[in-house]
Amino acid sequence: MCGIFAYLNYNVQKERRYILEVLFNGLRRLEYRGYDSSGICIDSDLSQPSIALDPAENGLADGSCKPLVFRQEGKILSLVRSVYDEADSTNLNLEASFSVHAGIAHTRWATHGVPSPRNSHPQSSGVGNEFLVVHNGIITNYEVLKETLIRHGFNFESDTDTEVIPKLAKFVFDEAKTEKGEQTVTFSQVVLEVMRHLEGAYALIFKSPHYPNELIACKRGSPLLLGVKELSEDANGGTSFHDSKFPTMDGQPKELFFSSDANALIEHTKKVLVIEDDEVVHLKDGSVSILKFDYNKAKNHGGLPRPASVQRALSVLEMEVEQIKKGNYEHFMQKEIHEQPESLTTTMRGRLICGDSSKAKSVLLGGLKDHLKTIRRSRRIVFIGCGTSYNAALAARPFLEELSGVPVTMELASDLLDRQGPIYREDTAVFVSQSGETADTLLALQYALENGALCVGITNTVGSAIARNTHCGVHINAGCEIGVASTKAYTSQIAVMAMMALAIGDDTISSQARREAVIDGLFGLPNKVREVLKLDDEMKDLAKLLMDEQSLLMFGRGYNYATALEGALKVKEVALMHSEGILAGEMKHGPLALVDETLPIIVIATHDACFSKQQSVIQQLHARKGRLIVMCSKGEGPLVCSNGSCRVIEVPQVEDCLQPVVNIVPLQLLSYHLTVLRGYNVDQPRNLAKSVTTQ
């Protein structure tokens, strides 16, 4: 899981300092995707001498600019400092101006090889940097490719799977020159031939001095976008933004960007192309060419491939620059916790129908309406996700079972794939993912499609792989999340799945009163979350009491078993503290042995069908001198903790199926404050990255 970014200015004069800052800022916007090392590549002022075509002599394109590569372990700040220090020591002219320049950048979350400069990207083909690549994903057959390239005389310097890619590109380039006796192979042909040999998931950007001021990007299974900012001269000789539905091919002045995420594009342009799997996007002479790579055909192809070009329309990003800034908050996670009333409002906007005296209240989900009959006739509904998304689905499962009458099962995506669990044509498989690009979930989607199931996507990212490849779905519309630990996406996912249950059960007269009560609850949910956010100071005080603890247990059941799991996950993710969410009904089957007067335990006991059972759990924990923190409905503190020996967190009462949305917020606040008090980076927790697009 890494972040890749590239910037190409064409017929727009830009200084090297400006180009560097665009690349650095792109990486800052992507640092949540990887922050153990980073690197960039730009051009120098120095032209390469014309030399022989023998690849052993490190041949470079005549007159091309020498690529400068900077790589550094640690955060982006370390890279920035090292680049400017080296610029000073080598007298690199930062004021040099380029009318055309292509730069690439990368921030890494290590998979192959420890964080270090040699394992950072861009990875190189060797001396001279004839081909340079930045990569997000994993190449599964890199060991075989590496052995082959070593036999052909290549030396490897890193431990990464990525290094085989630029070396393979150089091998293809050199072989083509050998056959033709001169350079006739195009950049796109080199990249297409490289793709033919790669297996796994990847998004790649290539740069080469053999093809000055060109960039090529391609992807399979990892996210990648092209941003387009076209300019035109105004009456005063200046430049202004030019709006176009398609990338122009006329050499008009423009700035072009590649990015793993829209976060890094929005401050430059809202015009983007979501690159699809097996597309190759070639930037040359101000033009954008899109080629479609046929993987199956290419496997049996002889010679260099020449696929036909395709045309794709640009789309408009529905986000603002303010969404990617922290504003008055100290951290993104804090901001996103407090944004939940607004994200819930946005998620439900236009989807809840108020009704009147002649028409019942209802839900309208445009992405599902044509498939509701099929879902209702399903043999079962299977929720598939990972981590927080799995927990959100678990929270919604009881209500969906209640209204649909269809059995609902849960699958962790990785476990489903490991077991090759049964998926049938009569099943509806629901894939839940904040990013829409989670690797295991995508593989499970492919598996379900192959088995003929109806596939539904629930994501927070328009144009993501899950959104594109499912038969139907719902965009949760929670807004971008920068913090690695998901907060507002979780609560919006539960709201969307509650609305999905309402839509599926809309044909049952007997449940009409229940449905209308839940719809009323959804309308009031943002205000209930605002109310519970007022517990912020109380949760900070609780965090001060717990900050030195080594472990924390959370007990929940019914709708709030998912709350216990998600609350514990948040504490683990960001506060780096052992925490375990436990089904309260299983307490006597092992976990009770852990209880003593030193171990803090949170029991979620808001008023629902499981309330009396949770009261029994509290009594049993009291009897064993458990150190209890009880979350209960407002006004019920004395009822759940009659002897005053436990700490009480009181939250607003809502409809039982919506209670997990309210109950998770204090636990999010607790995990946030624990992290800050323990001195850890709350937005970039150790060993984790935002959207895990690698296996």
C-alpha positions as CSV (number, residue, x, y, z in Angstrom):
1,M,0.0,0.0,0.0
2,C,1.7,3.2,-1.3
3,G,1.0,6.6,-2.7
4,I,2.1,7.5,-6.2
5,F,2.0,11.0,-7.8
6,A,3.2,12.6,-11.0
7,Y,3.2,16.1,-12.5
8,L,3.7,17.1,-16.1
9,N,3.6,20.8,-17.2
10,Y,3.3,21.3,-21.0
11,N,3.8,24.7,-22.7
12,V,3.4,26.2,-19.2
13,Q,6.6,27.7,-17.9
14,K,7.4,26.4,-14.4
15,E,10.5,26.7,-12.2
16,R,12.2,23.7,-10.7
17,R,11.3,25.0,-7.2
18,Y,7.7,25.1,-8.1
19,I,7.8,21.6,-9.7
20,L,9.4,20.2,-6.5
21,E,6.8,21.8,-4.3
22,V,3.9,20.3,-6.4
23,L,5.5,16.9,-6.1
24,F,6.2,17.3,-2.3
25,N,2.7,18.6,-1.7
26,G,1.2,15.7,-3.7
27,L,3.1,13.3,-1.4
28,R,1.9,15.1,1.7
29,R,-1.7,14.6,0.6
30,L,-0.9,10.9,0.1
31,E,1.2,10.3,3.2
32,Y,-1.7,8.5,4.9
33,R,-1.1,5.8,2.3
34,G,2.5,5.2,3.3
35,Y,5.0,7.0,5.5
36,D,8.0,4.9,6.1
37,S,10.0,6.3,3.1
38,S,9.6,8.4,0.0
39,G,11.2,9.6,-3.1
40,I,11.0,11.8,-6.2
41,C,12.5,12.1,-9.7
42,I,13.0,15.3,-11.6
43,D,15.2,16.4,-14.5
44,S,18.5,18.3,-14.2
45,D,19.7,21.1,-16.5
46,L,22.5,18.8,-17.9
47,S,22.1,17.3,-21.3
48,Q,23.4,13.8,-21.8
49,P,26.1,13.3,-24.5
50,S,25.2,11.3,-27.6
51,I,26.8,7.9,-27.1
52,A,26.7,4.5,-28.6
53,L,23.6,2.3,-28.7
54,D,25.3,-0.5,-26.9
55,P,23.2,-0.9,-23.7
56,A,26.4,-2.0,-21.8
57,E,27.6,1.6,-22.4
58,N,24.6,3.1,-20.5
59,G,23.2,4.7,-23.7
60,L,20.7,7.5,-23.1
61,A,18.5,9.5,-25.6
62,D,20.4,12.2,-27.5
63,G,20.0,15.5,-25.8
64,S,17.9,14.2,-23.0
65,C,17.9,15.6,-19.5
66,K,19.6,13.5,-16.8
67,P,17.1,12.2,-14.3
68,L,17.8,13.2,-10.7
69,V,16.5,10.7,-8.1
70,F,16.1,11.5,-4.4
71,R,15.1,8.8,-1.9
72,Q,14.9,9.0,1.8
73,E,13.7,6.9,4.8
74,G,11.1,8.3,7.1
75,K,8.4,11.0,6.7
76,I,8.0,13.3,3.7
77,L,9.7,16.1,5.7
78,S,12.9,14.0,5.7
79,L,12.8,13.8,1.9
80,V,12.1,17.6,1.5
81,R,15.1,18.5,3.7
82,S,17.4,16.1,2.0
83,V,16.5,17.4,-1.5
84,Y,17.1,21.0,-0.6
85,D,20.3,20.1,1.3
86,E,21.6,18.3,-1.8
87,A,20.5,21.1,-4.1
88,D,22.6,23.5,-2.0
89,S,25.6,21.2,-1.9
90,T,25.5,20.6,-5.7
91,N,24.5,24.1,-6.8
92,L,21.4,22.7,-8.4
93,N,19.6,25.7,-9.9
94,L,16.1,25.7,-8.3
95,E,15.1,28.7,-10.4
96,A,15.7,27.0,-13.7
97,S,12.6,27.2,-15.8
98,F,11.0,24.4,-17.9
99,S,8.2,24.8,-20.5
100,V,7.8,21.0,-20.4
101,H,8.8,18.8,-17.5
102,A,7.7,15.4,-16.1
103,G,8.3,14.5,-12.5
104,I,7.3,11.5,-10.5
105,A,7.0,10.9,-6.7
106,H,6.2,8.1,-4.2
107,T,5.5,7.5,-0.6
108,R,6.0,4.0,0.6
109,W,4.3,1.5,3.0
110,A,6.9,-1.3,3.1
111,T,5.9,-4.8,1.9
112,H,9.1,-6.1,0.4
113,G,12.2,-4.9,2.2
114,V,12.7,-2.7,5.3
115,P,12.3,1.1,5.0
116,S,15.5,2.4,3.6
117,P,16.7,4.7,0.7
118,R,17.6,1.7,-1.5
119,N,14.1,0.2,-1.0
120,S,12.4,3.5,-1.7
121,H,10.9,4.5,-5.0
122,P,11.4,5.5,-7.7
123,Q,13.1,2.2,-8.5
124,S,15.7,2.3,-11.3
125,S,16.8,0.1,-14.2
126,G,20.4,0.7,-13.1
127,V,23.2,3.1,-13.7
128,G,22.0,6.1,-15.7
129,N,18.4,5.7,-14.6
130,E,17.2,4.8,-18.1
131,F,13.9,3.6,-16.8
132,L,12.3,4.7,-13.5
133,V,9.1,3.4,-11.9
134,V,6.9,4.2,-8.9
135,H,4.6,1.4,-7.9
136,N,1.6,0.8,-5.6
137,G,0.7,-2.9,-5.2
138,I,2.5,-6.2,-5.2
139,I,4.1,-8.2,-8.1
140,T,3.5,-11.8,-7.3
141,N,5.8,-13.3,-9.9
142,Y,8.8,-10.9,-9.2
143,E,11.1,-13.7,-8.0
144,V,10.8,-15.6,-11.4
145,L,11.3,-12.3,-13.3
146,K,14.3,-11.4,-11.1
147,E,16.0,-14.8,-11.7
148,T,15.6,-14.3,-15.4
149,L,16.9,-10.8,-15.4
150,I,19.9,-11.8,-13.3
151,R,20.8,-14.5,-15.9
152,H,20.8,-11.6,-18.5
153,G,23.3,-9.7,-16.5
154,F,21.2,-7.4,-14.4
155,N,22.3,-6.5,-10.9
156,F,19.7,-5.9,-8.2
157,E,20.3,-3.4,-5.4
158,S,17.0,-3.4,-3.4
159,D,14.8,-6.0,-1.7
160,T,11.7,-4.8,-3.4
161,D,9.4,-6.6,-5.9
162,T,9.2,-3.3,-7.8
163,E,12.9,-3.3,-9.0
164,V,12.1,-6.0,-11.6
165,I,9.8,-3.6,-13.4
166,P,12.3,-0.9,-14.6
167,K,14.9,-3.5,-15.3
168,L,12.4,-5.5,-17.4
169,A,11.6,-2.2,-19.2
170,K,15.3,-1.7,-20.0
171,F,15.6,-5.4,-21.2
172,V,12.6,-4.9,-23.5
173,F,14.1,-1.6,-24.8
174,D,17.5,-3.1,-25.4
175,E,16.1,-6.2,-27.1
176,A,14.1,-4.0,-29.5
177,K,17.2,-1.9,-30.4
178,T,19.2,-5.1,-31.0
179,E,16.6,-6.5,-33.4
180,K,16.0,-3.2,-35.3
181,G,19.6,-1.8,-35.1
182,E,18.1,1.5,-34.1
183,Q,15.6,2.9,-31.6
184,T,12.1,2.4,-33.2
185,V,10.2,1.1,-30.2
186,T,7.8,3.5,-28.6
187,F,7.5,4.1,-24.9
188,S,4.0,2.6,-24.9
189,Q,5.2,-0.5,-26.6
190,V,7.9,-1.0,-23.9
191,V,5.3,-0.6,-21.1
192,L,2.8,-2.9,-22.8
193,E,5.4,-5.6,-23.1
194,V,6.4,-5.2,-19.5
195,M,2.7,-5.5,-18.5
196,R,2.6,-8.8,-20.4
197,H,5.0,-10.3,-18.0
198,L,3.6,-8.9,-14.7
199,E,1.3,-10.8,-12.4
200,G,-0.3,-9.3,-9.3
201,A,-1.8,-5.9,-8.4
202,Y,-0.2,-2.7,-9.4
203,A,-0.5,0.9,-10.4
204,L,2.7,2.1,-12.1
205,I,4.1,5.3,-13.5
206,F,7.1,5.1,-15.9
207,K,9.7,7.8,-16.7
208,S,12.7,7.5,-19.0
209,P,15.3,9.8,-20.5
210,H,14.9,7.8,-23.7
211,Y,11.5,9.4,-24.0
212,P,12.0,12.9,-22.6
213,N,9.0,14.8,-21.1
214,E,6.8,11.7,-21.4
215,L,5.0,9.7,-18.7
216,I,3.2,6.4,-18.9
217,A,0.8,5.1,-16.3
218,C,-1.0,1.7,-16.1
219,K,-2.9,-0.2,-13.5
220,R,-4.4,-3.5,-12.5
221,G,-6.2,-3.8,-9.2
222,S,-4.7,-0.6,-7.6
223,P,-6.3,2.9,-7.7
224,L,-5.0,5.5,-10.1
225,L,-6.4,8.8,-11.5
226,L,-5.4,11.3,-14.1
227,G,-6.1,15.0,-13.4
228,V,-6.3,17.4,-16.3
229,K,-6.0,21.2,-16.0
230,E,-6.1,22.8,-19.4
231,L,-5.1,26.4,-19.9
232,S,-5.8,29.0,-22.7
233,E,-4.5,32.5,-23.3
234,D,-6.8,35.4,-22.3
235,A,-7.1,38.8,-24.0
236,N,-4.3,40.2,-21.8
237,G,-1.8,37.4,-22.7
238,G,-2.3,35.6,-19.5
239,T,-3.7,32.1,-18.9
240,S,-7.0,30.9,-17.7
241,F,-8.6,27.6,-17.0
242,H,-10.2,25.9,-20.0
243,D,-13.1,23.5,-19.5
244,S,-13.2,20.4,-21.7
245,K,-15.1,17.1,-21.6
246,F,-12.2,15.1,-23.1
247,P,-8.4,15.5,-22.7
248,T,-7.4,17.6,-25.7
249,M,-4.9,16.3,-28.3
250,D,-4.0,19.7,-29.8
251,G,-0.9,20.7,-27.8
252,Q,-2.8,23.2,-25.8
253,P,-1.0,24.4,-22.6
254,K,-1.9,22.2,-19.7
255,E,-0.9,20.7,-16.4
256,L,-1.4,16.9,-16.0
257,F,-1.3,14.9,-12.8
258,F,-1.4,11.2,-11.9
259,S,-2.4,10.2,-8.3
260,S,-3.4,7.3,-6.2
261,D,-6.1,9.4,-4.7
262,A,-8.2,12.4,-5.5
263,N,-7.0,14.1,-2.3
264,A,-3.8,15.1,-4.1
265,L,-5.6,16.4,-7.2
266,I,-8.4,18.5,-5.8
267,E,-6.2,21.6,-5.1
268,H,-5.1,21.6,-8.8
269,T,-8.2,20.5,-10.7
270,K,-11.6,18.8,-10.4
271,K,-11.4,17.3,-13.9
272,V,-10.2,13.7,-13.6
273,L,-10.2,10.4,-15.4
274,V,-10.5,7.3,-13.2
275,I,-8.1,4.9,-15.0
276,E,-9.6,1.4,-15.4
277,D,-7.8,-1.9,-15.0
278,D,-5.5,-2.7,-17.9
279,E,-5.6,0.8,-19.3
280,V,-2.3,2.4,-20.3
281,V,-2.3,6.2,-20.3
282,H,0.5,7.9,-22.3
283,L,1.3,11.6,-21.8
284,K,3.3,12.9,-24.8
285,D,3.5,16.4,-26.5
286,G,0.6,17.6,-24.4
287,S,-1.7,14.8,-25.6
288,V,-3.3,12.0,-23.5
289,S,-3.5,8.7,-25.3
290,I,-5.4,5.8,-23.7
291,L,-4.6,2.2,-24.8
292,K,-6.5,-0.9,-23.6
293,F,-4.3,-3.8,-22.8
294,D,-5.8,-7.2,-23.4
295,Y,-4.0,-9.4,-20.9
296,N,-5.2,-12.8,-22.2
297,K,-4.4,-11.9,-25.8
298,A,-1.0,-10.5,-24.8
299,K,0.0,-13.7,-23.1
300,N,0.0,-15.5,-26.5
301,H,1.2,-12.5,-28.5
302,G,4.4,-12.6,-30.5
303,G,6.4,-9.4,-30.8
304,L,5.6,-6.0,-29.3
305,P,1.9,-5.3,-28.9
306,R,0.1,-2.5,-30.7
307,P,-3.4,-2.1,-29.1
308,A,-5.9,0.4,-30.4
309,S,-6.5,3.6,-28.5
310,V,-9.7,4.4,-26.8
311,Q,-11.4,7.7,-25.8
312,R,-12.7,8.3,-22.3
313,A,-14.6,11.3,-20.9
314,L,-13.4,13.2,-17.9
315,S,-15.5,13.4,-14.8
316,V,-15.8,16.1,-12.1
317,L,-14.7,15.5,-8.5
318,E,-17.4,16.2,-6.0
319,M,-15.2,17.4,-3.2
320,E,-13.6,20.7,-2.0
321,V,-10.1,21.6,-1.0
322,E,-11.4,22.3,2.6
323,Q,-12.2,18.6,3.0
324,I,-8.5,17.7,2.8
325,K,-7.4,20.3,5.4
326,K,-7.5,19.9,9.2
327,G,-9.1,23.4,9.8
328,N,-9.2,24.1,13.5
329,Y,-8.6,20.6,14.6
330,E,-5.3,19.1,15.7
331,H,-5.5,15.9,13.7
332,F,-7.5,14.5,10.8
333,M,-9.0,11.7,13.0
334,Q,-10.3,14.3,15.5
335,K,-11.8,16.3,12.6
336,E,-13.4,13.3,11.1
337,I,-15.0,12.2,14.4
338,H,-16.5,15.6,14.8
339,E,-17.7,15.7,11.1
340,Q,-20.0,12.7,11.7
341,P,-23.3,14.7,12.0
342,E,-22.6,16.3,8.7
343,S,-21.4,13.1,7.0
344,L,-24.5,11.3,8.2
345,T,-26.7,14.1,6.9
346,T,-25.0,13.9,3.5
347,T,-25.2,10.2,3.4
348,M,-29.0,10.3,3.9
349,R,-29.7,13.4,1.8
350,G,-32.3,12.7,-0.9
351,R,-32.7,9.0,0.2
352,L,-35.3,9.4,3.0
353,I,-38.8,10.1,1.8
354,C,-40.8,11.9,4.5
355,G,-44.2,10.7,3.3
356,D,-47.6,12.4,4.1
357,S,-51.1,11.4,5.0
358,S,-51.5,9.5,1.7
359,K,-48.0,8.1,1.4
360,A,-45.9,6.1,3.9
361,K,-42.4,7.1,4.8
362,S,-39.9,5.3,2.7
363,V,-36.3,5.0,1.4
364,L,-35.1,5.6,-2.1
365,L,-31.7,4.0,-3.1
366,G,-31.3,4.6,-6.8
367,G,-28.4,2.3,-7.2
368,L,-30.4,-0.7,-5.8
369,K,-34.0,-0.1,-7.0
370,D,-33.7,-2.2,-10.2
371,H,-32.3,-5.2,-8.2
372,L,-34.5,-5.2,-5.1
373,K,-36.7,-8.0,-6.3
374,T,-33.7,-10.2,-7.0
375,I,-32.3,-9.5,-3.5
376,R,-35.6,-10.3,-1.8
377,R,-35.6,-13.7,-3.6
378,S,-32.1,-14.5,-2.6
379,R,-31.2,-17.8,-1.0
380,R,-29.1,-15.7,1.5
381,I,-27.4,-12.3,1.7
382,V,-23.6,-12.5,2.3
383,F,-21.8,-9.5,3.7
384,I,-18.1,-9.4,2.8
385,G,-15.5,-7.0,4.1
386,C,-12.4,-6.4,6.1
387,G,-11.7,-4.7,9.4
388,T,-13.9,-1.7,10.1
389,S,-16.1,-2.4,7.1
390,Y,-16.8,-5.9,8.3
391,N,-17.7,-4.5,11.7
392,A,-20.2,-2.0,10.1
393,A,-21.9,-4.9,8.2
394,L,-22.0,-6.9,11.4
395,A,-23.8,-4.0,13.1
396,A,-26.4,-3.9,10.3
397,R,-27.0,-7.7,10.0
398,P,-29.7,-8.1,12.7
399,F,-31.9,-5.4,11.2
400,L,-31.5,-6.7,7.6
401,E,-32.4,-10.2,8.8
402,E,-35.5,-8.8,10.6
403,L,-36.9,-6.8,7.6
404,S,-35.9,-9.0,4.7
405,G,-36.6,-12.5,6.2
406,V,-33.5,-13.6,4.3
407,P,-30.6,-15.4,6.1
408,V,-27.7,-13.0,6.4
409,T,-24.1,-14.4,6.8
410,M,-20.8,-12.7,7.4
411,E,-17.5,-13.3,5.7
412,L,-14.1,-11.8,6.2
413,A,-12.8,-11.4,2.7
414,S,-9.5,-13.1,3.3
415,D,-11.1,-16.1,5.1
416,L,-13.6,-16.6,2.3
417,L,-10.8,-16.7,-0.2
418,D,-8.6,-19.0,1.9
419,R,-11.5,-21.5,2.4
420,Q,-12.9,-21.0,-1.1
421,G,-16.2,-20.8,0.7
422,P,-19.4,-21.6,-1.2
423,I,-21.0,-18.7,-3.1
424,Y,-24.1,-19.6,-5.1
425,R,-26.0,-18.0,-8.1
426,E,-29.0,-17.5,-5.8
427,D,-26.9,-15.5,-3.3
428,T,-26.6,-11.7,-3.0
429,A,-23.0,-10.8,-2.0
430,V,-22.6,-7.3,-0.5
431,F,-19.1,-5.9,-0.6
432,V,-18.3,-3.2,2.0
433,S,-15.2,-1.1,1.6
434,Q,-14.4,2.6,2.5
435,S,-11.9,2.9,-0.4
436,G,-13.5,0.5,-2.8
437,E,-10.0,-0.8,-3.5
438,T,-9.3,-3.2,-0.7
439,A,-7.3,-6.0,-2.2
440,D,-8.9,-9.0,-0.3
441,T,-12.4,-7.6,-0.9
442,L,-11.7,-7.1,-4.6
443,L,-10.5,-10.7,-4.9
444,A,-13.6,-11.9,-3.1
445,L,-15.7,-9.8,-5.5
446,Q,-14.0,-11.5,-8.5
447,Y,-14.6,-14.9,-6.8
448,A,-18.3,-14.1,-6.3
449,L,-18.8,-12.9,-9.9
450,E,-17.2,-16.1,-11.2
451,N,-19.8,-18.0,-9.1
452,G,-22.7,-16.1,-10.5
453,A,-23.9,-14.2,-7.4
454,L,-25.6,-10.8,-7.6
455,C,-22.9,-8.4,-6.3
456,V,-23.7,-5.2,-4.5
457,G,-21.1,-2.6,-3.6
458,I,-21.1,-0.2,-0.6
459,T,-18.2,2.2,-0.9
460,N,-17.2,5.7,-0.1
461,T,-15.3,6.2,-3.4
462,V,-17.1,7.0,-6.7
463,G,-15.4,5.2,-9.6
464,S,-13.5,2.8,-7.3
465,A,-12.9,-0.8,-8.5
466,I,-15.7,-2.2,-6.3
467,A,-18.1,0.5,-7.5
468,R,-17.2,-0.3,-11.1
469,N,-17.3,-4.1,-11.0
470,T,-20.4,-4.8,-8.9
471,H,-23.8,-5.1,-10.5
472,C,-25.3,-2.4,-8.3
473,G,-24.6,-0.5,-5.1
474,V,-24.7,2.5,-2.9
475,H,-22.2,5.3,-2.5
476,I,-22.1,6.2,1.3
477,N,-21.0,9.8,0.5
478,A,-19.3,10.3,3.9
479,G,-16.6,12.6,2.3
480,C,-12.9,11.9,2.2
481,E,-11.2,10.3,5.1
482,I,-7.5,11.2,5.6
483,G,-6.9,9.6,9.0
484,V,-5.9,6.0,8.8
485,A,-8.5,4.9,11.4
486,S,-11.9,5.0,9.8
487,T,-14.5,6.9,11.8
488,K,-17.2,8.7,9.8
489,A,-17.1,6.1,7.0
490,Y,-18.0,3.5,9.6
491,T,-21.1,5.3,10.9
492,S,-22.2,6.2,7.4
493,Q,-21.8,2.6,6.3
494,I,-24.2,1.5,9.1
495,A,-26.7,4.2,8.1
496,V,-26.6,3.1,4.4
497,M,-27.0,-0.6,5.3
498,A,-30.0,0.4,7.6
499,M,-31.5,2.2,4.6
500,M,-30.8,-0.9,2.4
501,A,-32.7,-3.1,4.9
502,L,-35.6,-0.6,4.8
503,A,-35.6,-0.7,1.0
504,I,-35.5,-4.5,0.8
505,G,-38.3,-4.8,3.4
506,D,-40.5,-2.1,1.8
507,D,-42.9,-4.7,0.4
508,T,-44.0,-6.1,3.8
509,I,-47.1,-4.4,5.2
510,S,-46.6,-6.0,8.7
511,S,-43.3,-4.1,9.2
512,Q,-44.5,-0.7,8.1
513,A,-44.7,0.8,11.6
514,R,-41.2,-0.5,12.4
515,R,-39.8,0.9,9.2
516,E,-41.3,4.3,9.8
517,A,-40.0,4.4,13.3
518,V,-36.5,3.7,12.0
519,I,-36.8,6.3,9.3
520,D,-37.8,8.8,12.0
521,G,-34.7,7.7,13.9
522,L,-32.5,8.2,10.8
523,F,-33.8,11.8,10.4
524,G,-32.9,12.5,14.0
525,L,-29.5,10.6,14.0
526,P,-27.2,13.5,13.2
527,N,-28.5,15.5,16.2
528,K,-28.1,12.5,18.5
529,V,-24.4,12.2,17.3
530,R,-24.0,16.0,18.0
531,E,-25.3,15.3,21.5
532,V,-22.9,12.4,22.2
533,L,-19.9,14.5,20.8
534,K,-20.4,16.7,23.9
535,L,-18.8,13.8,25.9
536,D,-15.4,14.7,24.4
537,D,-14.0,16.1,27.6
538,E,-15.4,13.2,29.6
539,M,-13.7,10.7,27.3
540,K,-10.4,12.7,27.6
541,D,-10.6,12.4,31.4
542,L,-11.3,8.6,31.0
543,A,-8.3,8.3,28.7
544,K,-6.1,9.9,31.3
545,L,-7.1,7.1,33.7
546,L,-6.4,4.4,31.1
547,M,-3.4,5.7,29.3
548,D,-0.9,3.6,31.3
549,E,-2.9,0.4,31.1
550,Q,-1.7,-2.5,29.1
551,S,-5.0,-4.0,28.1
552,L,-8.7,-3.1,27.7
553,L,-11.7,-5.4,27.2
554,M,-15.0,-4.5,25.6
555,F,-18.2,-6.6,26.0
556,G,-21.2,-6.2,23.7
557,R,-24.0,-8.3,22.3
558,G,-26.8,-8.0,19.8
559,Y,-26.5,-4.9,17.8
560,N,-23.6,-3.8,19.9
561,Y,-21.3,-6.8,19.5
562,A,-20.0,-4.9,16.5
563,T,-19.6,-1.8,18.7
564,A,-17.3,-3.8,21.0
565,L,-15.3,-5.1,18.1
566,E,-14.9,-1.7,16.4
567,G,-14.2,0.1,19.6
568,A,-11.4,-2.4,20.5
569,L,-10.1,-2.1,16.9
570,K,-9.8,1.7,17.2
571,V,-7.8,1.4,20.5
572,K,-5.5,-1.2,18.9
573,E,-5.1,0.8,15.6
574,V,-4.1,4.2,16.9
575,A,-3.3,4.0,20.7
576,L,-1.2,0.8,20.2
577,M,-2.8,-0.7,23.2
578,H,-4.0,-4.3,23.5
579,S,-7.8,-4.3,23.3
580,E,-10.3,-7.0,22.6
581,G,-14.0,-6.9,21.7
582,I,-15.9,-9.9,23.1
583,L,-19.4,-11.2,22.6
584,A,-20.8,-10.9,26.1
585,G,-22.7,-14.2,25.7
586,E,-19.3,-15.9,25.5
587,M,-18.0,-14.3,28.7
588,K,-18.3,-17.4,30.8
589,H,-16.6,-19.5,28.1
590,G,-13.1,-18.3,28.8
591,P,-12.8,-14.5,29.0
592,L,-14.1,-14.4,32.6
593,A,-10.8,-15.9,33.7
594,L,-9.1,-12.6,32.8
595,V,-11.3,-10.5,35.2
596,D,-9.7,-9.0,38.3
597,E,-9.6,-5.6,40.0
598,T,-6.8,-4.3,37.7
599,L,-8.2,-5.0,34.2
600,P,-10.4,-2.2,32.8
601,I,-13.6,-3.5,31.1
602,I,-16.1,-1.5,29.1
603,V,-19.6,-3.0,28.9
604,I,-22.0,-1.7,26.3
605,A,-25.4,-1.9,28.0
606,T,-27.8,0.6,26.2
607,H,-31.5,-0.2,26.3
608,D,-32.4,-2.8,23.7
609,A,-33.5,-6.4,23.6
610,C,-30.3,-7.5,25.2
611,F,-30.4,-5.0,28.1
612,S,-31.4,-7.5,30.8
613,K,-28.7,-9.9,29.7
614,Q,-26.1,-7.2,29.9
615,Q,-27.3,-6.3,33.4
616,S,-26.5,-9.9,34.3
617,V,-23.1,-9.6,32.8
618,I,-22.4,-6.5,34.8
619,Q,-23.4,-8.3,38.0
620,Q,-21.1,-11.2,37.3
621,L,-18.2,-8.9,36.6
622,H,-18.9,-7.0,39.8
623,A,-18.9,-10.2,41.8
624,R,-15.3,-10.8,40.5
625,K,-14.3,-7.2,41.4
626,G,-14.1,-6.2,37.8
627,R,-13.0,-2.6,37.0
628,L,-16.0,-1.6,35.1
629,I,-16.9,1.2,32.7
630,V,-20.5,0.9,31.6
631,M,-22.0,2.6,28.5
632,C,-25.8,3.0,29.1
633,S,-28.7,5.0,27.8
634,K,-29.2,8.5,29.3
635,G,-30.8,8.4,32.7
636,E,-30.1,4.7,33.3
637,G,-26.8,5.0,35.1
638,P,-28.2,4.2,38.6
639,L,-30.0,1.2,37.1
640,V,-26.9,-0.4,35.6
641,C,-24.6,0.6,38.4
642,S,-26.6,0.7,41.5
643,N,-23.8,0.5,44.0
644,G,-21.8,3.3,42.3
645,S,-18.7,1.1,42.0
646,C,-18.3,1.6,38.2
647,R,-17.8,4.5,35.9
648,V,-20.9,5.3,33.7
649,I,-21.0,6.8,30.1
650,E,-24.5,7.9,29.3
651,V,-25.5,8.2,25.6
652,P,-28.7,9.3,23.9
653,Q,-31.2,6.5,23.2
654,V,-32.2,5.9,19.6
655,E,-33.9,3.0,17.6
656,D,-32.0,-0.2,18.5
657,C,-30.7,-0.8,15.0
658,L,-29.2,2.7,14.9
659,Q,-27.7,2.6,18.5
660,P,-24.3,1.3,17.2
661,V,-23.9,4.7,15.3
662,V,-24.3,6.6,18.6
663,N,-22.4,4.1,20.8
664,I,-19.3,4.0,18.8
665,V,-18.6,7.8,19.0
666,P,-17.5,7.8,22.7
667,L,-15.1,4.9,21.9
668,Q,-13.7,6.8,18.9
669,L,-13.1,9.8,21.2
670,L,-11.5,7.6,23.8
671,S,-9.1,6.0,21.3
672,Y,-8.2,9.4,19.9
673,H,-7.4,10.9,23.3
674,L,-5.6,7.7,24.4
675,T,-3.3,8.0,21.4
676,V,-2.5,11.7,21.9
677,L,-1.8,11.2,25.6
678,R,0.4,8.2,24.9
679,G,2.4,10.3,22.4
680,Y,1.6,8.4,19.2
681,N,0.8,9.7,15.8
682,V,-3.0,9.4,15.6
683,D,-3.3,9.9,11.9
684,Q,-0.4,7.6,10.9
685,P,-0.4,4.6,13.3
686,R,2.5,2.2,13.3
687,N,2.6,-0.4,10.6
688,L,-0.8,0.6,9.1
689,A,-2.0,2.5,6.1
690,K,-5.4,3.8,5.0
691,S,-6.6,1.5,2.3
692,V,-4.9,-1.9,2.1
693,T,-4.6,-2.5,-1.6
694,T,-2.0,-5.2,-1.2
695,Q,-2.3,-8.7,0.0
